[in-house]
Amino acid sequence: MRIILVGFGVVGQNIAKLLLSRNEDLYALYGMKPRIVAAVDSGGSAVAASGLDLQRLLDAKKTKGTVAEYGDGQKNVIEIIESMDAEVVVEVTQTNLKTGEPGMTNVSAAIKNGKNVITANKGPLALALPSLIELAEYNGVMLRFSGTVGGGTPILEFAKRCLKGDRIISFRGILNGTTNYILTRMEEGLSFDDALNDAKEKGYAEAEPSLDIDGYDAAAKLVIMANWVMGMKVTMKDVNFTGIRNVTADDMKNALKNHNAIKLIAGSNKGLTVKPTEVPKNDPLCVNGTLNAVTFSSEYSGQQTIIGRGAGGMETASAVLRDLIEIREAMGKV
């Protein structure tokens, strides 16, 4: 299986490391030999039709800051997508929830060129998932995005496969580990500002944290879930969302008096909403730290909750590998 890897930041590098470490058992278990034939980052590209040396690629990135130092990569990303023979384009550039770029252009170009796509980039999906799904179906390719929701925790797969045959009526959950960590620390007595600074020091929050604390990230994941799990045709503009910026220490104390905790809950019941919500302490959703948790309410089997770690480079890379295996198995059935 030939792969074009677009984006070589934390997730892209962890994908390369994962393929290096699991090379032998991937062939033994699934009959697949993944080869990255092109890698692209903001500094340039590296190309090898027979497959790049992944350790050399990682070393080039570590020492020089770009895959371009590997050599043999003069083309830009769209030229590579259009000209190189590959079965899959893995798109893991940085998320942009305003325009979806550059991910939107990369994903669209790959689909139009007849290549299967795996992405961990929420931007294009939050803004245009219904049309991207239609485009993929029209071009007869697969579009997979397990890593966009829950990182390594298979939230989308759980809903799509484990509850197959049932009908999911609604779902609600914690979709952002950073805000959950901040709220957990506030419950322990810290102010919002102190909890946010602690999250930054631990590496859970970015220097500019608005994507998380203002609810954009959770809203984007909610859109992806609503489309994929519920069969809706919605985008970010259909979500009513509020972040945690205005949650106070008094709010936390009042919730605790009622044996509740405040969590940033994203839900699909009666519209799409993201807002700080009091959750009973004995509710399965009441998880702490950076954990994600989602409860699905289905017609026949009632409520099912899945809990796990959210974001993280290796966790997201494992989700990309899961999608690669699914595509490989689907290709084998053709």
C-alpha positions in Angstrom: 0.0 0.0 0.0 1.5 3.3 -1.2 0.9 6.3 1.0 1.3 10.1 0.4 1.8 11.7 3.8 0.8 15.4 3.9 1.8 17.0 7.1 4.8 15.9 9.2 4.3 17.5 12.5 3.7 15.6 15.7 1.0 13.3 14.2 2.8 12.8 10.9 6.1 11.8 12.7 4.3 9.4 15.0 2.7 7.8 12.0 6.2 7.2 10.6 7.4 5.8 13.9 4.3 3.5 14.2 4.9 2.1 10.7 8.5 1.5 11.5 7.8 -0.3 14.7 4.9 -2.4 13.4 6.2 -3.2 9.9 6.5 -7.0 10.4 3.3 -7.6 12.3 1.2 -5.5 9.9 2.2 -7.9 7.1 1.7 -11.0 9.3 -1.7 -9.9 10.6 -3.2 -8.0 7.6 -1.0 -8.8 4.6 -0.1 -5.1 4.1 3.2 -3.5 3.5 2.7 0.3 3.9 5.2 2.4 2.0 5.3 6.2 2.3 6.2 7.3 -1.2 6.0 11.0 -0.5 6.0 13.2 2.6 5.2 16.9 2.7 5.6 19.6 5.3 5.7 23.4 5.3 9.4 23.3 4.3 9.0 21.1 1.2 8.7 17.5 0.3 10.5 14.1 0.0 9.6 11.7 -2.7 10.6 8.1 -3.5 8.4 5.9 -5.7 9.9 2.7 -4.1 9.2 4.1 -0.6 11.0 6.5 1.7 13.5 5.4 4.4 11.4 6.4 7.4 14.2 6.6 9.9 16.2 8.8 7.5 13.0 10.9 7.0 12.6 11.3 10.8 16.2 12.2 11.2 16.0 14.9 8.5 13.0 16.4 10.3 14.7 16.3 13.7 18.0 17.8 12.6 16.9 20.3 9.9 13.3 20.9 10.7 11.9 19.8 7.3 11.5 16.6 5.2 12.9 18.6 2.3 16.4 17.9 3.7 15.8 14.2 2.7 16.2 15.2 -0.9 14.4 14.3 -4.1 11.3 16.4 -3.5 10.9 19.5 -5.6 7.1 19.3 -6.3 4.4 21.0 -4.3 1.7 19.0 -2.5 -1.0 19.2 -5.2 1.5 18.1 -7.9 2.5 15.2 -5.8 -1.1 14.2 -5.1 -2.0 14.4 -8.8 1.2 12.8 -10.3 2.3 10.1 -7.9 1.0 6.5 -7.8 -0.5 5.9 -4.4 -3.6 4.2 -3.0 -4.0 6.5 0.1 -3.4 10.2 0.9 -3.0 10.7 4.7 -3.7 14.4 5.5 -2.6 15.5 8.9 -1.9 19.2 8.5 -2.8 21.7 11.2 -6.6 22.3 11.8 -8.1 25.5 10.6 -11.7 25.9 11.6 -12.1 29.3 9.7 -11.3 28.2 6.2 -10.4 24.5 6.5 -7.2 25.2 4.6 -4.8 23.8 3.5 -6.6 20.6 4.4 -9.7 21.3 2.4 -7.7 21.7 -0.9 -5.5 18.7 -0.1 -8.4 16.4 0.7 -10.5 17.5 -2.2 -7.6 17.1 -4.7 -6.9 13.6 -3.5 -10.5 12.5 -3.8 -10.9 14.0 -7.2 -7.7 12.2 -8.2 -9.2 8.9 -7.2 -7.2 8.4 -4.1 -8.5 7.1 -0.8 -8.1 9.7 2.0 -7.5 9.4 5.7 -7.4 12.6 7.7 -7.0 13.7 11.3 -7.7 17.3 10.3 -11.0 18.5 11.8 -11.1 21.7 9.7 -12.4 20.4 6.3 -14.8 18.0 8.0 -16.3 20.6 10.4 -16.9 22.9 7.5 -17.9 20.6 4.6 -18.2 16.9 5.7 -21.5 16.2 3.9 -20.1 17.5 0.5 -16.8 15.7 1.1 -18.6 12.4 1.7 -20.6 12.9 -1.5 -17.5 13.8 -3.4 -15.8 10.6 -2.2 -18.8 8.5 -3.1 -19.0 10.0 -6.6 -15.3 9.3 -7.2 -15.5 5.7 -5.7 -13.0 6.2 -3.0 -13.0 6.0 0.8 -12.8 8.9 3.2 -11.9 7.9 6.8 -11.3 10.2 9.8 -11.2 8.1 13.1 -8.5 10.3 14.6 -10.6 13.5 14.5 -12.8 12.5 17.4 -11.3 10.9 20.5 -7.8 10.4 19.3 -6.9 6.8 19.8 -10.3 6.0 21.5 -12.5 4.4 18.8 -15.6 6.6 19.4 -16.7 6.8 15.8 -16.1 3.1 15.2 -18.0 2.1 18.4 -21.1 4.0 17.2 -20.9 2.8 13.6 -20.0 -0.9 14.2 -20.7 -2.0 17.8 -24.2 -0.5 17.7 -24.9 -1.7 14.1 -28.4 -3.0 13.8 -29.6 -0.6 16.5 -30.7 3.0 15.9 -28.8 5.7 17.8 -31.4 8.3 18.9 -29.0 10.8 20.5 -25.5 11.1 22.1 -23.8 13.5 24.5 -20.3 13.6 25.9 -17.0 15.2 26.7 -15.1 15.7 23.5 -12.3 18.0 24.5 -9.7 16.7 27.0 -8.1 20.2 27.6 -11.3 21.7 28.9 -12.0 18.6 31.0 -8.6 18.9 32.6 -9.1 22.6 33.3 -12.6 22.0 34.9 -11.1 19.1 36.9 -8.4 21.4 38.3 -11.0 24.1 39.1 -13.1 21.5 41.0 -9.9 20.9 43.1 -9.9 24.6 44.0 -7.9 26.5 41.3 -9.3 29.6 39.6 -9.9 29.4 35.9 -6.8 31.4 35.1 -4.6 29.2 37.3 -6.1 26.0 35.9 -5.5 27.2 32.4 -1.9 28.1 33.1 -1.4 24.6 34.7 -2.9 23.1 31.5 -0.4 25.1 29.4 2.5 24.0 31.6 1.5 20.3 31.3 1.2 20.7 27.5 -2.5 20.1 27.4 -3.4 23.7 26.3 -1.9 25.8 23.5 -0.3 29.2 24.1 -3.4 30.6 22.4 -6.1 28.3 23.8 -9.3 29.7 22.4 -9.9 26.7 20.1 -10.4 24.6 23.2 -11.7 26.9 25.9 -14.2 28.7 23.7 -15.8 25.4 22.5 -14.7 25.4 18.8 -12.9 22.1 19.0 -15.8 20.3 20.8 -18.2 21.9 18.3 -16.1 20.6 15.3 -16.1 17.1 16.8 -19.8 17.3 17.4 -20.4 18.1 13.7 -18.3 15.2 12.6 -20.2 12.8 14.9 -23.6 14.1 13.9 -22.8 13.6 10.2 -21.1 10.2 10.5 -23.2 8.6 13.4 -26.6 10.2 12.9 -26.6 10.7 9.2 -27.2 14.5 9.5 -25.9 17.0 7.0 -24.6 19.8 9.3 -21.6 22.1 9.6 -20.2 24.3 12.3 -22.9 27.0 11.7 -25.5 24.5 12.9 -24.0 24.3 16.4 -24.9 26.5 19.3 -21.7 26.5 21.4 -20.4 28.1 24.5 -17.0 27.5 26.1 -15.8 27.4 29.7 -14.2 30.9 29.9 -17.0 32.2 32.1 -17.2 29.3 34.5 -16.3 30.5 38.0 -15.1 29.0 41.3 -18.6 29.7 42.7 -20.2 27.7 39.9 -18.0 24.7 40.8 -18.8 25.0 44.5 -22.5 25.2 43.8 -22.4 22.1 41.6 -20.5 20.2 44.2 -23.1 21.0 46.8 -25.6 19.2 44.5 -23.2 16.2 44.1 -22.5 17.4 40.5 -19.5 18.4 38.5 -19.4 21.0 35.7 -18.3 19.5 32.3 -18.3 20.9 28.8 -20.9 18.7 27.3 -21.5 18.3 23.5 -24.8 16.8 22.6 -27.2 16.0 19.7 -30.5 15.9 21.5 -32.9 18.6 20.2 -30.3 20.4 18.2 -26.5 20.5 18.4 -25.2 22.2 21.5 -21.9 22.5 23.4 -22.1 24.2 26.8 -20.9 23.9 30.4 -23.3 21.5 32.1 -23.8 20.1 35.6 -23.3 16.3 35.5 -24.1 14.0 38.4 -21.0 12.6 40.1 -22.3 9.0 39.5 -22.9 9.6 35.8 -20.5 7.6 33.6 -19.7 10.8 31.7 -18.3 12.4 34.9 -14.7 11.5 34.1 -11.7 13.6 35.2 -8.4 14.8 33.7 -7.9 14.7 30.0 -10.3 11.8 29.4 -13.1 11.9 26.8 -16.4 10.1 27.3 -19.5 9.7 25.1 -22.8 8.2 26.0 -24.9 6.9 23.1 -28.7 6.5 23.6 -30.0 3.8 21.2 -33.5 2.5 20.5 -33.1 -1.0 21.7 -29.9 -1.4 23.8 -30.4 1.8 25.9 -27.3 3.8 26.9 -23.7 2.8 26.1 -20.7 4.8 27.2 -17.2 4.7 25.8 -14.4 6.4 27.7 -10.7 6.9 26.8 -7.8 9.2 26.2 -8.5 12.0 23.7 -5.7 13.8 21.9 -2.1 12.9 21.6 0.4 12.3 18.7 0.7 8.5 19.1 -2.9 8.0 20.0 -4.0 9.9 16.8 -1.4 8.0 14.8 -2.9 4.7 16.0 -6.3 5.9 14.7 -4.8 6.6 11.3 -3.3 3.1 11.3 -6.7 1.7 12.1 -8.2 3.5 9.1 -5.3 2.3 6.9 -6.1 -1.3 7.9 -9.8 -0.8 7.2 -9.0 0.6 3.7 -6.6 -2.3 3.0 -9.2 -4.8 4.0 -11.9 -3.1 1.8 -9.5 -3.1 -1.1 -8.9 -6.8 -0.7 -12.6 -7.5 -1.1 -12.8 -5.7 -4.5 
